[in-house]
Amino acid sequence: MGERDDLVYQAKLAEQAERYDEMVVSMKNVAGMNVELTVEERNLLSVAYKNVIGARRASWRIISSIEQREENKGGEEKLKMIREYRQTVRRQQRTAWWPTKPLPI
């Protein structure tokens, strides 16, 4: 198998193992080869991003809910920690979403 086929196979393995971050890496590398993606490759890329972003959105909602509860309690120290953590999740969302150069294998 060629490099492209290996990357697609790695993405499929990652999908089966529910390791979507790794699936994104593999498919980003395929997309970075400057060739038109096949329907299957486009679907794999879409599934990878959908799951990575979906998980981070769920985290964002949960953290926001906790933040709201803590605001009602008036716990300023915890609020600061929650807000910092929420920003970490936000940065991860942006990193996962915005295109970057292909990553080394």
C-alpha positions as CSV (number, residue, x, y, z in Angstrom):
1,M,0.0,0.0,0.0
2,G,1.1,3.6,-0.6
3,E,1.3,6.3,1.9
4,R,-2.2,7.6,1.1
5,D,-3.7,4.2,1.5
6,D,-1.9,3.7,4.8
7,L,-3.2,7.1,6.1
8,V,-6.8,6.2,5.1
9,Y,-6.5,2.8,6.8
10,Q,-5.1,4.5,9.9
11,A,-8.1,6.8,9.9
12,K,-10.5,3.9,9.7
13,L,-8.7,2.1,12.6
14,A,-8.9,5.3,14.6
15,E,-12.6,5.6,13.8
16,Q,-13.3,2.0,15.0
17,A,-11.3,2.7,18.2
18,E,-13.2,6.0,18.6
19,R,-9.9,8.0,18.6
20,Y,-11.2,10.8,16.5
21,D,-8.3,13.2,17.2
22,E,-6.0,10.7,15.6
23,M,-8.5,10.2,12.8
24,V,-8.3,14.0,12.1
25,V,-4.5,13.8,12.0
26,S,-4.5,11.0,9.4
27,M,-7.1,12.7,7.2
28,K,-5.4,16.1,7.4
29,N,-2.3,14.4,6.1
30,V,-4.2,12.9,3.2
31,A,-5.8,16.3,2.5
32,G,-2.3,17.9,2.6
33,M,-1.2,15.7,-0.3
34,N,-2.7,18.2,-2.8
35,V,-4.8,15.6,-4.5
36,E,-8.6,15.5,-4.8
37,L,-10.1,13.5,-2.0
38,T,-12.3,10.6,-2.9
39,V,-15.9,10.4,-1.6
40,E,-14.7,7.9,1.1
41,E,-11.9,10.2,2.2
42,R,-14.2,13.2,2.4
43,N,-16.6,11.2,4.5
44,L,-13.8,10.1,6.8
45,L,-12.6,13.7,7.2
46,S,-16.1,14.8,7.9
47,V,-16.8,12.1,10.5
48,A,-13.5,12.9,12.2
49,Y,-14.2,16.6,12.6
50,K,-17.8,16.0,13.5
51,N,-16.8,13.8,16.4
52,V,-13.9,15.9,17.6
53,I,-15.9,19.1,17.5
54,G,-19.0,17.4,19.0
55,A,-17.1,16.2,22.0
56,R,-15.7,19.6,22.6
57,R,-19.0,21.3,22.2
58,A,-20.5,18.9,24.8
59,S,-17.6,19.8,27.1
60,W,-18.2,23.5,26.5
61,R,-21.9,23.1,27.4
62,I,-21.2,21.2,30.6
63,I,-18.5,23.7,31.7
64,S,-20.9,26.6,31.0
65,S,-23.6,24.9,33.1
66,I,-21.2,24.4,36.0
67,E,-20.0,28.1,35.6
68,Q,-23.6,29.3,35.9
69,R,-24.3,27.2,39.0
70,E,-21.1,28.6,40.6
71,E,-22.1,32.1,39.7
72,N,-25.4,31.6,41.6
73,K,-23.4,30.3,44.6
74,G,-21.0,33.3,44.5
75,G,-17.8,31.1,44.5
76,E,-15.3,33.6,42.9
77,E,-12.2,31.3,43.3
78,K,-13.9,28.4,41.6
79,L,-15.4,30.7,39.0
80,K,-11.9,31.8,38.0
81,M,-10.7,28.2,37.7
82,I,-13.8,27.3,35.7
83,R,-13.4,30.2,33.3
84,E,-9.8,29.4,32.7
85,Y,-10.7,25.8,31.9
86,R,-13.5,26.9,29.6
87,Q,-10.9,29.0,27.7
88,T,-8.7,25.9,27.4
89,V,-11.5,24.0,25.8
90,R,-12.3,26.9,23.5
91,R,-8.7,27.0,22.3
92,Q,-8.8,23.2,21.7
93,Q,-12.0,23.7,19.6
94,R,-10.3,26.3,17.5
95,T,-7.2,24.2,17.1
96,A,-9.2,21.2,16.0
97,W,-11.3,23.2,13.6
98,W,-8.9,25.6,11.8
99,P,-6.8,24.0,9.0
100,T,-3.2,23.6,9.6
101,K,-0.2,22.2,7.8
102,P,-0.2,18.4,7.6
103,L,1.2,16.8,10.7
104,P,4.0,14.3,10.6
105,I,3.1,10.7,10.8
